[in-house]
Amino acid sequence: MASYSRTGTHKTSRTSGPAIAGLVCGIVGIFLLPIVLGPLAIVFGAVALRQTGSLMAKWDIGLGVLDLVLMILMFAVAAGNGGGFSWHIG
């Protein structure tokens, strides 16, 4: 007689913790501390890409690179303005 078990199928999520952490670091890094959060997004994205190969991991790396490019652009603008940013309204 055949025995049957009542095991359900478990769906595994392809989204990993490092992918979510990298996405958060990349998005927040656009607005705050891109010098720290940009490289963290790249590292978390590389770890997640190695683990799952998900699209979110590729977005992490892209956002990390965007953070670093924006940071370099801000430094270049600040250097061209005598070392600081100034906003003149009116």
SULURFEN-V251300 format. One line per field, one symbol per residue. burial: b if it has 9 or more other C-alpha atoms within 8 Angstrom, else e. Layout:
BEGIN
burial: ???
END
This chain:
BEGIN
burial: eeeeeeeeeeeeeebbebbbbbbbbbbbbbeeebbebbbbbbbbbbbbbeebebebbbbbbbbbbbbbebbeeeeebbbeeeeeeeeeee
END
